[in-house]
Amino acid sequence: MKYLKLLSIALIIAVQSCFSADEDPVSVPPMTGATSKPAVGGANEPNQVWIDLSDIDPVTKEPRQKTNLRTDWELGFYNGDEFRVIINGSIGMAVAKIPGATNINSVKSADVSSLMSVVQIGTFTASNLEYIDNPNGNFLTQTTGIAEIKANDADNGVYLVNMGKALSTATVAPGSVSLTGESRGWKKIQILRSASGYRVRYADLNDDQYKEQVITKNPDYNFNFFSLQKGQAVQIQPQKHNWDIAFTTFTNEVFMSPGQSAGSYFYADFIITNILSGVGVYQVDVPAGKTLDQIYGEFKLSDVSQTKFIFNDHRALGDKWRTTTGANGPQTYSDRFFVLKDAEGFYYKIRFNAMTQNGVRGYPNFEFAPL
């Protein structure tokens, strides 16, 4: 539960004096709005940035940020009742079950050479969606990516893992991005259940002896994360109720034309919402004859439309806040803002003011206010 983050010390003392020793403090939204400059890291966008709109730093007056390099993790292990594993779409990973393989040690690169040419993203083929997680974030029901981990060990296959791309260090022209460096190579994995969570077996393709790591479920977090490169658990997301939105690169579905999928594609300047913890978002369009300043300024709690919230797609905000093809180059839209409902039922209005700094992408700026 979030505590009284934004009140002065005196007010905290006064309010808490009303609680009995057996009562928890009551969650409250921020008393005023704030501006945020997520530390995405410039045109190479090396960072994922996790933000809780109600957690305001009393010194900076901005929401606190938790950041990690996009390459810090490859696998996320779900901490709920189901046994599900996600891959890191922020580095363009892909994964495929190796037909007929049950013994991870016996798999060699020669056995998967034909798979390696297709287990990719950005190939403009609709079929490559099967190698990534469901772009809408509904991993519990997806039939792509890594299958549900079965209770019977023999029912869990061996997977070929495309480790995605390293971070780019290239210098690019203003308005452009460079998101991907060299290939990070390939791994083979097999994931089983354990008494407390998961057992992940992993190795390089030609290794004849796997390594194994136990991942213990922790209900305070949506996922436990693991680095195949480092062979260790890593902390990525904040606790499950302590983030609302995240700035990241993203593997999404792209379309050649309406209804004609071109498969998976890598996006810059993307925002996901924490739908696992009940965060919902919808867009408010500025009507003709009005300005964003007018409509955003006048919008109040009684104007919120409960039926418009999107709770089942973590792309509800996605790339809808910015354009890369505007007359003035990459810029935020001035004809819309967004309403967000967090996991505790508080409402915020959010407007995006910038996606560049001196013409360089990867420097977003947004403001928000509680309703």
Secondary structure, DSSP 8 states (H G I E B T S, - for coil): -----SS-HHHHHHHHTTS-TT--------SS-EEE-----STT--EEEEEEEEEE-TTT-SEEEEEEEGGG-SEEEE-SSS--EEE-GGGT-EEEE-TT---GGG--GGGSHHHHTTS-SSSS-GGGGGGS--TTS-GGG-SSSS----SSGGG---EEEE--B--------TT------SB--EEEEEEEE-SSEEEEEEE-TT-SS-EEEEEE--TTSSEEEEETTTTEEE--S--TTS-SEEEEEEEEEEEEETTEEEEEEEEEEEEEE-GGGT-EEEEEE--TT--HHHHHHH--GGG--GGG-B-S-TTSSBTTTEESSSTTSSEE-SSEEEEEE-TTS-EEEEEEEEEEETTEEEEEEEEEEE-
